[in-house]
Amino acid sequence: MAMGLAITVLLIATVIAANLPWLSERIGFVLEPGRDGKPEWVRLIEWGVLFGLVGLLGAGMEMRTQGQLQPQGWEFWVIALCLFAVFALPGFVYRHDLRRRLIKRRRRGSP
């Protein structure tokens, strides 16, 4: 796999993974939630698990394209976590703000 293609695939996978917990109503993307819906703490746990999976995907791609893994300090992981949070912003805004406004508008009958 070429380096440019690996980076593109990793970025697309990261954006999708960062937004999935806020766009999916299923717990663990498999189980139906109870009557009250999926709790926010479950979304945060899913988000953390997906951060780890994307990190493993990135490490696998690095090993495949370069043949070795570069050692990363804590600074790398803090920056990666912050970027993952920025990538998650569209899903978070949709879940907690935009969705509610769209439902209100639909109830009022406005286009």
PDB file as gemmi writes it, atoms N, CA and C in Angstrom:
CRYST1    1.000    1.000    1.000  90.00  90.00  90.00 P 1                      
ATOM      1  N   MET A   1       0.848  -1.168   0.000  1.00  0.00           N  
ATOM      2  CA  MET A   1       0.000   0.000   0.000  1.00  0.00           C  
ATOM      3  C   MET A   1       0.897   1.235   0.000  1.00  0.00           C  
ATOM      4  N   ALA A   2       0.624   2.156  -0.885  1.00  0.00           N  
ATOM      5  CA  ALA A   2       1.410   3.384  -0.970  1.00  0.00           C  
ATOM      6  C   ALA A   2       1.149   4.251   0.257  1.00  0.00           C  
ATOM      7  N   MET A   3       2.127   5.072   0.604  1.00  0.00           N  
ATOM      8  CA  MET A   3       2.031   5.906   1.804  1.00  0.00           C  
ATOM      9  C   MET A   3       0.854   6.877   1.723  1.00  0.00           C  
ATOM     10  N   GLY A   4       0.658   7.525   0.577  1.00  0.00           N  
ATOM     11  CA  GLY A   4      -0.442   8.480   0.423  1.00  0.00           C  
ATOM     12  C   GLY A   4      -1.796   7.821   0.591  1.00  0.00           C  
ATOM     13  N   LEU A   5      -1.949   6.630   0.033  1.00  0.00           N  
ATOM     14  CA  LEU A   5      -3.209   5.904   0.170  1.00  0.00           C  
ATOM     15  C   LEU A   5      -3.438   5.489   1.615  1.00  0.00           C  
ATOM     16  N   ALA A   6      -2.392   5.054   2.294  1.00  0.00           N  
ATOM     17  CA  ALA A   6      -2.518   4.651   3.698  1.00  0.00           C  
ATOM     18  C   ALA A   6      -2.946   5.830   4.569  1.00  0.00           C  
ATOM     19  N   ILE A   7      -2.383   6.997   4.322  1.00  0.00           N  
ATOM     20  CA  ILE A   7      -2.747   8.184   5.100  1.00  0.00           C  
ATOM     21  C   ILE A   7      -4.196   8.570   4.837  1.00  0.00           C  
ATOM     22  N   THR A   8      -4.616   8.525   3.575  1.00  0.00           N  
ATOM     23  CA  THR A   8      -5.997   8.867   3.235  1.00  0.00           C  
ATOM     24  C   THR A   8      -6.976   7.902   3.882  1.00  0.00           C  
ATOM     25  N   VAL A   9      -6.702   6.622   3.804  1.00  0.00           N  
ATOM     26  CA  VAL A   9      -7.576   5.617   4.420  1.00  0.00           C  
ATOM     27  C   VAL A   9      -7.639   5.816   5.930  1.00  0.00           C  
ATOM     28  N   LEU A  10      -6.505   6.084   6.545  1.00  0.00           N  
ATOM     29  CA  LEU A  10      -6.476   6.288   7.992  1.00  0.00           C  
ATOM     30  C   LEU A  10      -7.262   7.531   8.399  1.00  0.00           C  
ATOM     31  N   LEU A  11      -7.136   8.621   7.667  1.00  0.00           N  
ATOM     32  CA  LEU A  11      -7.888   9.834   7.991  1.00  0.00           C  
ATOM     33  C   LEU A  11      -9.391   9.632   7.837  1.00  0.00           C  
ATOM     34  N   ILE A  12      -9.812   8.968   6.772  1.00  0.00           N  
ATOM     35  CA  ILE A  12     -11.244   8.705   6.570  1.00  0.00           C  
ATOM     36  C   ILE A  12     -11.769   7.796   7.671  1.00  0.00           C  
ATOM     37  N   ALA A  13     -11.021   6.741   7.999  1.00  0.00           N  
ATOM     38  CA  ALA A  13     -11.435   5.835   9.075  1.00  0.00           C  
ATOM     39  C   ALA A  13     -11.499   6.560  10.416  1.00  0.00           C  
ATOM     40  N   THR A  14     -10.579   7.488  10.645  1.00  0.00           N  
ATOM     41  CA  THR A  14     -10.563   8.237  11.900  1.00  0.00           C  
ATOM     42  C   THR A  14     -11.780   9.141  12.026  1.00  0.00           C  
ATOM     43  N   VAL A  15     -12.128   9.853  10.973  1.00  0.00           N  
ATOM     44  CA  VAL A  15     -13.297  10.740  11.014  1.00  0.00           C  
ATOM     45  C   VAL A  15     -14.572   9.932  11.230  1.00  0.00           C  
ATOM     46  N   ILE A  16     -14.703   8.815  10.550  1.00  0.00           N  
ATOM     47  CA  ILE A  16     -15.894   7.974  10.715  1.00  0.00           C  
ATOM     48  C   ILE A  16     -15.949   7.411  12.127  1.00  0.00           C  
ATOM     49  N   ALA A  17     -14.835   6.876  12.618  1.00  0.00           N  
ATOM     50  CA  ALA A  17     -14.811   6.278  13.955  1.00  0.00           C  
ATOM     51  C   ALA A  17     -15.071   7.309  15.045  1.00  0.00           C  
ATOM     52  N   ALA A  18     -14.573   8.518  14.877  1.00  0.00           N  
ATOM     53  CA  ALA A  18     -14.766   9.552  15.895  1.00  0.00           C  
ATOM     54  C   ALA A  18     -16.226   9.968  16.004  1.00  0.00           C  
ATOM     55  N   ASN A  19     -16.980   9.866  14.930  1.00  0.00           N  
ATOM     56  CA  ASN A  19     -18.378  10.300  14.929  1.00  0.00           C  
ATOM     57  C   ASN A  19     -19.373   9.181  15.217  1.00  0.00           C  
ATOM     58  N   LEU A  20     -18.973   7.939  15.067  1.00  0.00           N  
ATOM     59  CA  LEU A  20     -19.909   6.823  15.226  1.00  0.00           C  
ATOM     60  C   LEU A  20     -20.655   6.782  16.559  1.00  0.00           C  
ATOM     61  N   PRO A  21     -20.016   6.990  17.699  1.00  0.00           N  
ATOM     62  CA  PRO A  21     -20.771   6.885  18.956  1.00  0.00           C  
ATOM     63  C   PRO A  21     -21.934   7.867  19.059  1.00  0.00           C  
ATOM     64  N   TRP A  22     -21.821   9.020  18.423  1.00  0.00           N  
ATOM     65  CA  TRP A  22     -22.890  10.012  18.512  1.00  0.00           C  
ATOM     66  C   TRP A  22     -23.926   9.843  17.417  1.00  0.00           C  
ATOM     67  N   LEU A  23     -23.638   9.069  16.399  1.00  0.00           N  
ATOM     68  CA  LEU A  23     -24.588   8.860  15.315  1.00  0.00           C  
ATOM     69  C   LEU A  23     -25.346   7.551  15.445  1.00  0.00           C  
ATOM     70  N   SER A  24     -24.854   6.638  16.255  1.00  0.00           N  
ATOM     71  CA  SER A  24     -25.481   5.330  16.432  1.00  0.00           C  
ATOM     72  C   SER A  24     -26.243   5.281  17.750  1.00  0.00           C  
ATOM     73  N   GLU A  25     -27.435   4.705  17.718  1.00  0.00           N  
ATOM     74  CA  GLU A  25     -28.232   4.542  18.934  1.00  0.00           C  
ATOM     75  C   GLU A  25     -28.004   3.178  19.591  1.00  0.00           C  
ATOM     76  N   ARG A  26     -27.295   2.297  18.935  1.00  0.00           N  
ATOM     77  CA  ARG A  26     -27.069   0.964  19.486  1.00  0.00           C  
ATOM     78  C   ARG A  26     -25.867   0.961  20.418  1.00  0.00           C  
ATOM     79  N   ILE A  27     -25.967   0.207  21.492  1.00  0.00           N  
ATOM     80  CA  ILE A  27     -24.871   0.083  22.451  1.00  0.00           C  
ATOM     81  C   ILE A  27     -23.851  -0.888  21.872  1.00  0.00           C  
ATOM     82  N   GLY A  28     -22.624  -0.440  21.734  1.00  0.00           N  
ATOM     83  CA  GLY A  28     -21.593  -1.262  21.114  1.00  0.00           C  
ATOM     84  C   GLY A  28     -21.879  -1.528  19.653  1.00  0.00           C  
ATOM     85  N   PHE A  29     -22.757  -0.740  19.058  1.00  0.00           N  
ATOM     86  CA  PHE A  29     -23.171  -0.846  17.666  1.00  0.00           C  
ATOM     87  C   PHE A  29     -23.890  -2.159  17.379  1.00  0.00           C  
ATOM     88  N   VAL A  30     -24.310  -2.872  18.448  1.00  0.00           N  
ATOM     89  CA  VAL A  30     -24.977  -4.158  18.276  1.00  0.00           C  
ATOM     90  C   VAL A  30     -26.282  -4.216  19.063  1.00  0.00           C  
ATOM     91  N   LEU A  31     -26.236  -3.854  20.353  1.00  0.00           N  
ATOM     92  CA  LEU A  31     -27.378  -4.031  21.252  1.00  0.00           C  
ATOM     93  C   LEU A  31     -28.316  -2.836  21.228  1.00  0.00           C  
ATOM     94  N   GLU A  32     -29.616  -3.128  21.257  1.00  0.00           N  
ATOM     95  CA  GLU A  32     -30.616  -2.068  21.355  1.00  0.00           C  
ATOM     96  C   GLU A  32     -30.601  -1.499  22.768  1.00  0.00           C  
ATOM     97  N   PRO A  33     -30.632  -0.179  22.920  1.00  0.00           N  
ATOM     98  CA  PRO A  33     -30.666   0.403  24.269  1.00  0.00           C  
ATOM     99  C   PRO A  33     -32.045   0.235  24.893  1.00  0.00           C  
ATOM    100  N   GLY A  34     -32.109   0.514  26.179  1.00  0.00           N  
ATOM    101  CA  GLY A  34     -33.378   0.430  26.882  1.00  0.00           C  
ATOM    102  C   GLY A  34     -34.316   1.548  26.469  1.00  0.00           C  
ATOM    103  N   ARG A  35     -35.363   1.696  27.241  1.00  0.00           N  
ATOM    104  CA  ARG A  35     -36.399   2.683  26.954  1.00  0.00           C  
ATOM    105  C   ARG A  35     -35.856   4.110  26.975  1.00  0.00           C  
ATOM    106  N   ASP A  36     -34.858   4.364  27.814  1.00  0.00           N  
ATOM    107  CA  ASP A  36     -34.308   5.713  27.964  1.00  0.00           C  
ATOM    108  C   ASP A  36     -33.262   6.065  26.909  1.00  0.00           C  
ATOM    109  N   GLY A  37     -32.899   5.150  26.058  1.00  0.00           N  
ATOM    110  CA  GLY A  37     -31.880   5.414  25.040  1.00  0.00           C  
ATOM    111  C   GLY A  37     -30.482   5.108  25.554  1.00  0.00           C  
ATOM    112  N   LYS A  38     -29.517   5.383  24.737  1.00  0.00           N  
ATOM    113  CA  LYS A  38     -28.126   5.095  25.080  1.00  0.00           C  
ATOM    114  C   LYS A  38     -27.581   6.205  25.975  1.00  0.00           C  
ATOM    115  N   PRO A  39     -27.054   5.848  27.162  1.00  0.00           N  
ATOM    116  CA  PRO A  39     -26.505   6.878  28.056  1.00  0.00           C  
ATOM    117  C   PRO A  39     -25.233   7.511  27.482  1.00  0.00           C  
ATOM    118  N   GLU A  40     -24.963   8.726  27.925  1.00  0.00           N  
ATOM    119  CA  GLU A  40     -23.801   9.459  27.418  1.00  0.00           C  
ATOM    120  C   GLU A  40     -22.485   8.786  27.809  1.00  0.00           C  
ATOM    121  N   TRP A  41     -22.420   8.173  28.992  1.00  0.00           N  
ATOM    122  CA  TRP A  41     -21.173   7.529  29.407  1.00  0.00           C  
ATOM    123  C   TRP A  41     -20.846   6.343  28.501  1.00  0.00           C  
ATOM    124  N   VAL A  42     -21.863   5.688  27.956  1.00  0.00           N  
ATOM    125  CA  VAL A  42     -21.620   4.586  27.019  1.00  0.00           C  
ATOM    126  C   VAL A  42     -21.021   5.139  25.727  1.00  0.00           C  
ATOM    127  N   ARG A  43     -21.524   6.282  25.293  1.00  0.00           N  
ATOM    128  CA  ARG A  43     -20.963   6.915  24.094  1.00  0.00           C  
ATOM    129  C   ARG A  43     -19.484   7.260  24.291  1.00  0.00           C  
ATOM    130  N   LEU A  44     -19.137   7.764  25.476  1.00  0.00           N  
ATOM    131  CA  LEU A  44     -17.743   8.116  25.749  1.00  0.00           C  
ATOM    132  C   LEU A  44     -16.845   6.884  25.800  1.00  0.00           C  
ATOM    133  N   ILE A  45     -17.351   5.788  26.365  1.00  0.00           N  
ATOM    134  CA  ILE A  45     -16.570   4.543  26.378  1.00  0.00           C  
ATOM    135  C   ILE A  45     -16.366   4.034  24.953  1.00  0.00           C  
ATOM    136  N   GLU A  46     -17.433   4.052  24.148  1.00  0.00           N  
ATOM    137  CA  GLU A  46     -17.302   3.636  22.755  1.00  0.00           C  
ATOM    138  C   GLU A  46     -16.290   4.516  22.017  1.00  0.00           C  
ATOM    139  N   TRP A  47     -16.336   5.815  22.291  1.00  0.00           N  
ATOM    140  CA  TRP A  47     -15.418   6.752  21.656  1.00  0.00           C  
ATOM    141  C   TRP A  47     -13.970   6.412  22.018  1.00  0.00           C  
ATOM    142  N   GLY A  48     -13.718   6.094  23.281  1.00  0.00           N  
ATOM    143  CA  GLY A  48     -12.375   5.715  23.714  1.00  0.00           C  
ATOM    144  C   GLY A  48     -11.905   4.410  23.086  1.00  0.00           C  
ATOM    145  N   VAL A  49     -12.810   3.443  22.996  1.00  0.00           N  
ATOM    146  CA  VAL A  49     -12.463   2.165  22.362  1.00  0.00           C  
ATOM    147  C   VAL A  49     -12.137   2.379  20.886  1.00  0.00           C  
ATOM    148  N   LEU A  50     -12.936   3.200  20.216  1.00  0.00           N  
ATOM    149  CA  LEU A  50     -12.668   3.475  18.802  1.00  0.00           C  
ATOM    150  C   LEU A  50     -11.358   4.237  18.612  1.00  0.00           C  
ATOM    151  N   PHE A  51     -11.009   5.108  19.564  1.00  0.00           N  
ATOM    152  CA  PHE A  51      -9.704   5.783  19.510  1.00  0.00           C  
ATOM    153  C   PHE A  51      -8.585   4.746  19.551  1.00  0.00           C  
ATOM    154  N   GLY A  52      -8.708   3.765  20.433  1.00  0.00           N  
ATOM    155  CA  GLY A  52      -7.711   2.702  20.515  1.00  0.00           C  
ATOM    156  C   GLY A  52      -7.644   1.866  19.246  1.00  0.00           C  
ATOM    157  N   LEU A  53      -8.811   1.553  18.671  1.00  0.00           N  
ATOM    158  CA  LEU A  53      -8.829   0.758  17.438  1.00  0.00           C  
ATOM    159  C   LEU A  53      -8.205   1.518  16.268  1.00  0.00           C  
ATOM    160  N   VAL A  54      -8.477   2.817  16.189  1.00  0.00           N  
ATOM    161  CA  VAL A  54      -7.858   3.620  15.127  1.00  0.00           C  
ATOM    162  C   VAL A  54      -6.346   3.689  15.343  1.00  0.00           C  
ATOM    163  N   GLY A  55      -5.908   3.772  16.594  1.00  0.00           N  
ATOM    164  CA  GLY A  55      -4.474   3.741  16.888  1.00  0.00           C  
ATOM    165  C   GLY A  55      -3.838   2.435  16.438  1.00  0.00           C  
ATOM    166  N   LEU A  56      -4.532   1.324  16.676  1.00  0.00           N  
ATOM    167  CA  LEU A  56      -4.022   0.028  16.213  1.00  0.00           C  
ATOM    168  C   LEU A  56      -3.997  -0.052  14.689  1.00  0.00           C  
ATOM    169  N   LEU A  57      -5.028   0.496  14.044  1.00  0.00           N  
ATOM    170  CA  LEU A  57      -5.053   0.531  12.583  1.00  0.00           C  
ATOM    171  C   LEU A  57      -3.875   1.348  12.052  1.00  0.00           C  
ATOM    172  N   GLY A  58      -3.620   2.489  12.674  1.00  0.00           N  
ATOM    173  CA  GLY A  58      -2.486   3.322  12.264  1.00  0.00           C  
ATOM    174  C   GLY A  58      -1.159   2.620  12.466  1.00  0.00           C  
ATOM    175  N   ALA A  59      -1.020   1.923  13.596  1.00  0.00           N  
ATOM    176  CA  ALA A  59       0.221   1.182  13.849  1.00  0.00           C  
ATOM    177  C   ALA A  59       0.399   0.065  12.824  1.00  0.00           C  
ATOM    178  N   GLY A  60      -0.697  -0.611  12.486  1.00  0.00           N  
ATOM    179  CA  GLY A  60      -0.617  -1.661  11.473  1.00  0.00           C  
ATOM    180  C   GLY A  60      -0.225  -1.124  10.110  1.00  0.00           C  
ATOM    181  N   MET A  61      -0.796   0.020   9.756  1.00  0.00           N  
ATOM    182  CA  MET A  61      -0.435   0.628   8.467  1.00  0.00           C  
ATOM    183  C   MET A  61       1.010   1.113   8.466  1.00  0.00           C  
ATOM    184  N   GLU A  62       1.463   1.640   9.599  1.00  0.00           N  
ATOM    185  CA  GLU A  62       2.860   2.082   9.694  1.00  0.00           C  
ATOM    186  C   GLU A  62       3.806   0.889   9.546  1.00  0.00           C  
ATOM    187  N   MET A  63       3.470  -0.203  10.190  1.00  0.00           N  
ATOM    188  CA  MET A  63       4.306  -1.405  10.093  1.00  0.00           C  
ATOM    189  C   MET A  63       4.321  -1.928   8.656  1.00  0.00           C  
ATOM    190  N   ARG A  64       3.171  -1.876   7.999  1.00  0.00           N  
ATOM    191  CA  ARG A  64       3.090  -2.399   6.638  1.00  0.00           C  
ATOM    192  C   ARG A  64       3.826  -1.507   5.636  1.00  0.00           C  
ATOM    193  N   THR A  65       3.710  -0.186   5.795  1.00  0.00           N  
ATOM    194  CA  THR A  65       4.325   0.711   4.810  1.00  0.00           C  
ATOM    195  C   THR A  65       5.798   0.970   5.078  1.00  0.00           C  
ATOM    196  N   GLN A  66       6.201   0.996   6.365  1.00  0.00           N  
ATOM    197  CA  GLN A  66       7.588   1.329   6.691  1.00  0.00           C  
ATOM    198  C   GLN A  66       8.397   0.149   7.201  1.00  0.00           C  
ATOM    199  N   GLY A  67       7.732  -0.897   7.620  1.00  0.00           N  
ATOM    200  CA  GLY A  67       8.441  -2.065   8.114  1.00  0.00           C  
ATOM    201  C   GLY A  67       8.849  -1.979   9.572  1.00  0.00           C  
ATOM    202  N   GLN A  68       8.535  -0.886  10.251  1.00  0.00           N  
ATOM    203  CA  GLN A  68       8.858  -0.733  11.672  1.00  0.00           C  
ATOM    204  C   GLN A  68       7.910   0.288  12.291  1.00  0.00           C  
ATOM    205  N   LEU A  69       7.852   0.269  13.616  1.00  0.00           N  
ATOM    206  CA  LEU A  69       7.048   1.244  14.351  1.00  0.00           C  
ATOM    207  C   LEU A  69       7.975   2.254  15.010  1.00  0.00           C  
ATOM    208  N   GLN A  70       7.691   3.515  14.814  1.00  0.00           N  
ATOM    209  CA  GLN A  70       8.469   4.566  15.462  1.00  0.00           C  
ATOM    210  C   GLN A  70       7.989   4.715  16.904  1.00  0.00           C  
ATOM    211  N   PRO A  71       8.907   4.858  17.854  1.00  0.00           N  
ATOM    212  CA  PRO A  71       8.478   5.065  19.244  1.00  0.00           C  
ATOM    213  C   PRO A  71       7.788   6.423  19.389  1.00  0.00           C  
ATOM    214  N   GLN A  72       6.683   6.435  20.140  1.00  0.00           N  
ATOM    215  CA  GLN A  72       5.907   7.656  20.334  1.00  0.00           C  
ATOM    216  C   GLN A  72       5.878   7.999  21.813  1.00  0.00           C  
ATOM    217  N   GLY A  73       6.109   9.248  22.130  1.00  0.00           N  
ATOM    218  CA  GLY A  73       6.033   9.723  23.507  1.00  0.00           C  
ATOM    219  C   GLY A  73       4.609  10.117  23.863  1.00  0.00           C  
ATOM    220  N   TRP A  74       4.436  10.580  25.098  1.00  0.00           N  
ATOM    221  CA  TRP A  74       3.101  10.948  25.558  1.00  0.00           C  
ATOM    222  C   TRP A  74       2.548  12.134  24.770  1.00  0.00           C  
ATOM    223  N   GLU A  75       3.417  12.999  24.262  1.00  0.00           N  
ATOM    224  CA  GLU A  75       2.963  14.157  23.508  1.00  0.00           C  
ATOM    225  C   GLU A  75       2.195  13.741  22.259  1.00  0.00           C  
ATOM    226  N   PHE A  76       2.696  12.715  21.593  1.00  0.00           N  
ATOM    227  CA  PHE A  76       2.028  12.208  20.397  1.00  0.00           C  
ATOM    228  C   PHE A  76       0.611  11.764  20.717  1.00  0.00           C  
ATOM    229  N   TRP A  77       0.449  11.033  21.815  1.00  0.00           N  
ATOM    230  CA  TRP A  77      -0.868  10.497  22.157  1.00  0.00           C  
ATOM    231  C   TRP A  77      -1.831  11.588  22.604  1.00  0.00           C  
ATOM    232  N   VAL A  78      -1.328  12.616  23.272  1.00  0.00           N  
ATOM    233  CA  VAL A  78      -2.195  13.739  23.658  1.00  0.00           C  
ATOM    234  C   VAL A  78      -2.676  14.480  22.418  1.00  0.00           C  
ATOM    235  N   ILE A  79      -1.781  14.729  21.478  1.00  0.00           N  
ATOM    236  CA  ILE A  79      -2.167  15.407  20.242  1.00  0.00           C  
ATOM    237  C   ILE A  79      -3.130  14.542  19.434  1.00  0.00           C  
ATOM    238  N   ALA A  80      -2.877  13.239  19.372  1.00  0.00           N  
ATOM    239  CA  ALA A  80      -3.776  12.340  18.649  1.00  0.00           C  
ATOM    240  C   ALA A  80      -5.167  12.338  19.279  1.00  0.00           C  
ATOM    241  N   LEU A  81      -5.236  12.335  20.611  1.00  0.00           N  
ATOM    242  CA  LEU A  81      -6.528  12.371  21.292  1.00  0.00           C  
ATOM    243  C   LEU A  81      -7.255  13.687  21.014  1.00  0.00           C  
ATOM    244  N   CYS A  82      -6.528  14.791  21.012  1.00  0.00           N  
ATOM    245  CA  CYS A  82      -7.144  16.093  20.709  1.00  0.00           C  
ATOM    246  C   CYS A  82      -7.661  16.135  19.273  1.00  0.00           C  
ATOM    247  N   LEU A  83      -6.911  15.594  18.329  1.00  0.00           N  
ATOM    248  CA  LEU A  83      -7.382  15.543  16.942  1.00  0.00           C  
ATOM    249  C   LEU A  83      -8.607  14.650  16.809  1.00  0.00           C  
ATOM    250  N   PHE A  84      -8.629  13.550  17.544  1.00  0.00           N  
ATOM    251  CA  PHE A  84      -9.788  12.659  17.521  1.00  0.00           C  
ATOM    252  C   PHE A  84     -11.011  13.395  18.060  1.00  0.00           C  
ATOM    253  N   ALA A  85     -10.823  14.224  19.087  1.00  0.00           N  
ATOM    254  CA  ALA A  85     -11.927  15.019  19.636  1.00  0.00           C  
ATOM    255  C   ALA A  85     -12.416  16.048  18.613  1.00  0.00           C  
ATOM    256  N   VAL A  86     -11.498  16.676  17.902  1.00  0.00           N  
ATOM    257  CA  VAL A  86     -11.896  17.639  16.869  1.00  0.00           C  
ATOM    258  C   VAL A  86     -12.663  16.935  15.756  1.00  0.00           C  
ATOM    259  N   PHE A  87     -12.200  15.753  15.357  1.00  0.00           N  
ATOM    260  CA  PHE A  87     -12.902  15.003  14.320  1.00  0.00           C  
ATOM    261  C   PHE A  87     -14.294  14.576  14.779  1.00  0.00           C  
ATOM    262  N   ALA A  88     -14.503  14.410  16.088  1.00  0.00           N  
ATOM    263  CA  ALA A  88     -15.795  13.977  16.621  1.00  0.00           C  
ATOM    264  C   ALA A  88     -16.791  15.117  16.747  1.00  0.00           C  
ATOM    265  N   LEU A  89     -16.362  16.339  16.559  1.00  0.00           N  
ATOM    266  CA  LEU A  89     -17.238  17.489  16.771  1.00  0.00           C  
ATOM    267  C   LEU A  89     -18.511  17.470  15.920  1.00  0.00           C  
ATOM    268  N   PRO A  90     -18.479  17.131  14.632  1.00  0.00           N  
ATOM    269  CA  PRO A  90     -19.734  17.122  13.869  1.00  0.00           C  
ATOM    270  C   PRO A  90     -20.783  16.162  14.444  1.00  0.00           C  
ATOM    271  N   GLY A  91     -20.374  14.975  14.832  1.00  0.00           N  
ATOM    272  CA  GLY A  91     -21.326  14.029  15.420  1.00  0.00           C  
ATOM    273  C   GLY A  91     -21.844  14.493  16.761  1.00  0.00           C  
ATOM    274  N   PHE A  92     -20.977  15.085  17.569  1.00  0.00           N  
ATOM    275  CA  PHE A  92     -21.372  15.598  18.883  1.00  0.00           C  
ATOM    276  C   PHE A  92     -22.373  16.739  18.737  1.00  0.00           C  
ATOM    277  N   VAL A  93     -22.106  17.668  17.827  1.00  0.00           N  
ATOM    278  CA  VAL A  93     -23.027  18.789  17.599  1.00  0.00           C  
ATOM    279  C   VAL A  93     -24.355  18.277  17.062  1.00  0.00           C  
ATOM    280  N   TYR A  94     -24.318  17.313  16.160  1.00  0.00           N  
ATOM    281  CA  TYR A  94     -25.562  16.744  15.639  1.00  0.00           C  
ATOM    282  C   TYR A  94     -26.382  16.127  16.762  1.00  0.00           C  
ATOM    283  N   ARG A  95     -25.745  15.350  17.617  1.00  0.00           N  
ATOM    284  CA  ARG A  95     -26.449  14.655  18.693  1.00  0.00           C  
ATOM    285  C   ARG A  95     -27.060  15.622  19.699  1.00  0.00           C  
ATOM    286  N   HIS A  96     -26.326  16.638  20.102  1.00  0.00           N  
ATOM    287  CA  HIS A  96     -26.752  17.464  21.231  1.00  0.00           C  
ATOM    288  C   HIS A  96     -27.373  18.800  20.847  1.00  0.00           C  
ATOM    289  N   ASP A  97     -27.303  19.215  19.603  1.00  0.00           N  
ATOM    290  CA  ASP A  97     -27.866  20.510  19.243  1.00  0.00           C  
ATOM    291  C   ASP A  97     -28.684  20.443  17.961  1.00  0.00           C  
ATOM    292  N   LEU A  98     -28.072  20.071  16.867  1.00  0.00           N  
ATOM    293  CA  LEU A  98     -28.719  20.138  15.563  1.00  0.00           C  
ATOM    294  C   LEU A  98     -29.925  19.214  15.470  1.00  0.00           C  
ATOM    295  N   ARG A  99     -29.817  18.019  15.986  1.00  0.00           N  
ATOM    296  CA  ARG A  99     -30.907  17.049  15.910  1.00  0.00           C  
ATOM    297  C   ARG A  99     -32.160  17.581  16.592  1.00  0.00           C  
ATOM    298  N   ARG A 100     -31.980  18.167  17.772  1.00  0.00           N  
ATOM    299  CA  ARG A 100     -33.106  18.722  18.521  1.00  0.00           C  
ATOM    300  C   ARG A 100     -33.773  19.854  17.736  1.00  0.00           C  
ATOM    301  N   ARG A 101     -32.967  20.706  17.128  1.00  0.00           N  
ATOM    302  CA  ARG A 101     -33.515  21.818  16.342  1.00  0.00           C  
ATOM    303  C   ARG A 101     -34.251  21.320  15.104  1.00  0.00           C  
ATOM    304  N   LEU A 102     -33.727  20.299  14.460  1.00  0.00           N  
ATOM    305  CA  LEU A 102     -34.398  19.745  13.284  1.00  0.00           C  
ATOM    306  C   LEU A 102     -35.734  19.117  13.654  1.00  0.00           C  
ATOM    307  N   ILE A 103     -35.793  18.449  14.796  1.00  0.00           N  
ATOM    308  CA  ILE A 103     -37.051  17.846  15.248  1.00  0.00           C  
ATOM    309  C   ILE A 103     -38.076  18.934  15.551  1.00  0.00           C  
ATOM    310  N   LYS A 104     -37.652  20.007  16.226  1.00  0.00           N  
ATOM    311  CA  LYS A 104     -38.568  21.125  16.512  1.00  0.00           C  
ATOM    312  C   LYS A 104     -39.105  21.734  15.226  1.00  0.00           C  
ATOM    313  N   ARG A 105     -38.229  21.939  14.265  1.00  0.00           N  
ATOM    314  CA  ARG A 105     -38.647  22.540  13.000  1.00  0.00           C  
ATOM    315  C   ARG A 105     -39.640  21.643  12.273  1.00  0.00           C  
ATOM    316  N   ARG A 106     -39.415  20.345  12.310  1.00  0.00           N  
ATOM    317  CA  ARG A 106     -40.314  19.404  11.656  1.00  0.00           C  
ATOM    318  C   ARG A 106     -41.686  19.417  12.322  1.00  0.00           C  
ATOM    319  N   ARG A 107     -41.714  19.534  13.654  1.00  0.00           N  
ATOM    320  CA  ARG A 107     -42.992  19.581  14.374  1.00  0.00           C  
ATOM    321  C   ARG A 107     -43.773  20.851  14.056  1.00  0.00           C  
ATOM    322  N   ARG A 108     -43.062  21.967  13.882  1.00  0.00           N  
ATOM    323  CA  ARG A 108     -43.723  23.232  13.554  1.00  0.00           C  
ATOM    324  C   ARG A 108     -44.244  23.233  12.130  1.00  0.00           C  
ATOM    325  N   GLY A 109     -43.717  22.375  11.306  1.00  0.00           N  
ATOM    326  CA  GLY A 109     -44.147  22.312   9.919  1.00  0.00           C  
ATOM    327  C   GLY A 109     -43.380  23.235   9.002  1.00  0.00           C  
ATOM    328  N   SER A 110     -42.290  23.798   9.486  1.00  0.00           N  
ATOM    329  CA  SER A 110     -41.472  24.678   8.646  1.00  0.00           C  
ATOM    330  C   SER A 110     -40.603  23.845   7.715  1.00  0.00           C  
ATOM    331  N   PRO A 111     -40.321  24.366   6.535  1.00  0.00           N  
ATOM    332  CA  PRO A 111     -39.456  23.615   5.609  1.00  0.00           C  
ATOM    333  C   PRO A 111     -38.014  23.657   6.020  1.00  0.00           C  
TER     334      PRO A 111                                                      
END                                                                             
